[in-house]
Amino acid sequence: MRNKTAIISGGAQGIGKAITKRLIEDGYFVVIADINLENEKLLVKELGSGKFLFIKCDISNQEDVESLFSKVKSERESINAVVNNAGIIKDNVIWKMPKEDMDKVIDVNLKGTWMMCKEAAKVMRKQNNGRIVNISSRAWLGNNRGQSNYTASKAGIIGLTRVLALELGKYNVNVNAVAPGLIDTPLTKNLPKKVIEKLIEAQPTKKIGKPKDIANVVSFLLSDESDFITGQIIHVDGGRSIGSTIF
Ligand SMILES: NC(=O)c1ccc[n+]([C@@H]2O[C@H](COP(=O)([O-])OP(=O)(O)OC[C@H]3O[C@@H](n4cnc5c(N)ncnc54)[C@H](O)[C@@H]3O)[C@@H](O)[C@H]2O)c1
């Protein structure tokens, strides 16, 4: 019987899928909130049935998010963990970026995460227990040209995480952010080879991360071992956030 429940947005592929797998291994019943229903059957094959539930949910849609939480509340005893992982990119230099691409990225990455956090906070505050992990990006630091929209959304997630840690600390709810560097997922598969090579070169460890590298840290942040950690940003980026050097 899995009596701990975790909700993960975008849990059907890439980093989210690795987190889903890891949380199942950690004994959670996992609710995957994703827009991509195609992966549901594949996940049942891979992970087995009875360990997770797939709910179609666009995190940028308020009704979807509210109905996700009310369904999970009605079916599960408690909601112990929420991982806000769903995110998109729509890159371009600002003078070529249509406003729609700014709106969309902010709607999903920032407002979507905010709405998920709001619903999570309502439940966890009452439970006097819970953990929230928000997936930001190393890009929040602002060192990628062409990502003004994405960087604004991911920097926003850092601010959101810190304020929520303040607001929810006394209710026994820890809120942290993970900021991944370059990770091998369907999102990054489409990047031109040259860009990938440059990004790897910019990392002190000279390698691309695996989705599992992020899942391991999320698992730790949801465990009792991290009880005294809140409001923090954990960079999991092969050292890229240290910055570049000319020597
Ligand atoms: N891959 C990287 O190098 C990298 C680096 C830094 C940060 N990140 C962040 O990690 C997270 C996951 O990235 P990934 O590489 O696994 O991406 P991905 O594109 O491989 O997977 C994203 C998942 O989110 C889902 N999703 C997209 N929009 C959604 C919405 N509106 N509502 C619900 N689900 C939605 C997709 O269907 C998909 O299953 C994102 O927030 C991304 O910004 C990724």
The ligand as a Tripos MOL2 file, in Angstrom:
@<TRIPOS>MOLECULE
LIG
   44    48     1     0     0
SMALL
NO_CHARGES

@<TRIPOS>ATOM
      1 N1         16.5110   19.5310  -20.2350 N.am      1 LIG1
      2 C1         17.2790   20.5190  -19.7570 C.2       1 LIG1
      3 O1         18.4410   20.6850  -20.1650 O.2       1 LIG1
      4 C2         16.7490   21.4460  -18.7150 C.ar      1 LIG1
      5 C3         17.6390   22.3590  -18.1470 C.ar      1 LIG1
      6 C4         17.1870   23.2330  -17.1630 C.ar      1 LIG1
      7 C5         15.8620   23.1920  -16.7670 C.ar      1 LIG1
      8 N2         15.0050   22.2930  -17.3400 N.ar      1 LIG1
      9 C6         13.6180   22.2970  -16.8810 C.3       1 LIG1
     10 O2         13.2490   21.0010  -16.4610 O.3       1 LIG1
     11 C7         11.8650   20.7880  -16.7130 C.3       1 LIG1
     12 C8         11.6690   19.5270  -17.5330 C.3       1 LIG1
     13 O3         12.4160   19.6520  -18.7300 O.3       1 LIG1
     14 P1         12.5840   18.4520  -19.7720 P.3       1 LIG1
     15 O4         13.8690   18.6920  -20.4580 O.co2     1 LIG1
     16 O5         12.3390   17.1470  -19.1200 O.co2     1 LIG1
     17 O6         11.3840   18.8180  -20.7810 O.3       1 LIG1
     18 P2         10.5280   17.8960  -21.7640 P.3       1 LIG1
     19 O7         10.0290   18.7830  -22.8290 O.co2     1 LIG1
     20 O8         11.3260   16.6910  -22.1660 O.co2     1 LIG1
     21 O9          9.3080   17.4050  -20.8480 O.3       1 LIG1
     22 C9          8.4010   18.3420  -20.3300 C.3       1 LIG1
     23 C10         7.1280   17.6550  -19.9270 C.3       1 LIG1
     24 O10         6.2290   18.6950  -19.4990 O.3       1 LIG1
     25 C11         4.9750   18.5150  -20.1390 C.3       1 LIG1
     26 N3          4.3040   19.8190  -20.2870 N.ar      1 LIG1
     27 C12         4.6070   20.8250  -21.1400 C.ar      1 LIG1
     28 N4          3.7490   21.8430  -21.0010 N.ar      1 LIG1
     29 C13         2.8710   21.4750  -20.0460 C.ar      1 LIG1
     30 C14         1.7340   22.1060  -19.4720 C.ar      1 LIG1
     31 N5          1.3130   23.2990  -19.8690 N.pl3     1 LIG1
     32 N6          1.0570   21.4510  -18.4980 N.ar      1 LIG1
     33 C15         1.4560   20.2100  -18.0920 C.ar      1 LIG1
     34 N7          2.5140   19.5680  -18.6120 N.ar      1 LIG1
     35 C16         3.2100   20.1950  -19.5820 C.ar      1 LIG1
     36 C17         5.3050   17.8740  -21.4740 C.3       1 LIG1
     37 O11         4.1800   17.2060  -22.0430 O.3       1 LIG1
     38 C18         6.4310   16.9150  -21.0750 C.3       1 LIG1
     39 O12         5.9130   15.6740  -20.6350 O.3       1 LIG1
     40 C19        11.3580   22.0540  -17.4250 C.3       1 LIG1
     41 O13        10.7890   22.9280  -16.4860 O.3       1 LIG1
     42 C20        12.6450   22.6600  -17.9710 C.3       1 LIG1
     43 O14        12.5450   24.0600  -18.1360 O.3       1 LIG1
     44 C21        15.4200   21.4150  -18.3110 C.ar      1 LIG1
@<TRIPOS>BOND
     1     1     2 1
     2     2     3 2
     3     2     4 1
     4     4     5 ar
     5     4    44 ar
     6     5     6 ar
     7     6     7 ar
     8     7     8 ar
     9     8     9 1
    10     8    44 ar
    11     9    10 1
    12     9    42 1
    13    10    11 1
    14    11    12 1
    15    11    40 1
    16    12    13 1
    17    13    14 1
    18    14    15 2
    19    14    16 1
    20    14    17 1
    21    17    18 1
    22    18    19 2
    23    18    20 1
    24    18    21 1
    25    21    22 1
    26    22    23 1
    27    23    24 1
    28    23    38 1
    29    24    25 1
    30    25    26 1
    31    25    36 1
    32    26    27 ar
    33    26    35 ar
    34    27    28 ar
    35    28    29 ar
    36    29    30 ar
    37    29    35 ar
    38    30    31 1
    39    30    32 ar
    40    32    33 ar
    41    33    34 ar
    42    34    35 ar
    43    36    37 1
    44    36    38 1
    45    38    39 1
    46    40    41 1
    47    40    42 1
    48    42    43 1
@<TRIPOS>SUBSTRUCTURE
     1 LIG1         1 GROUP 0 **** ****
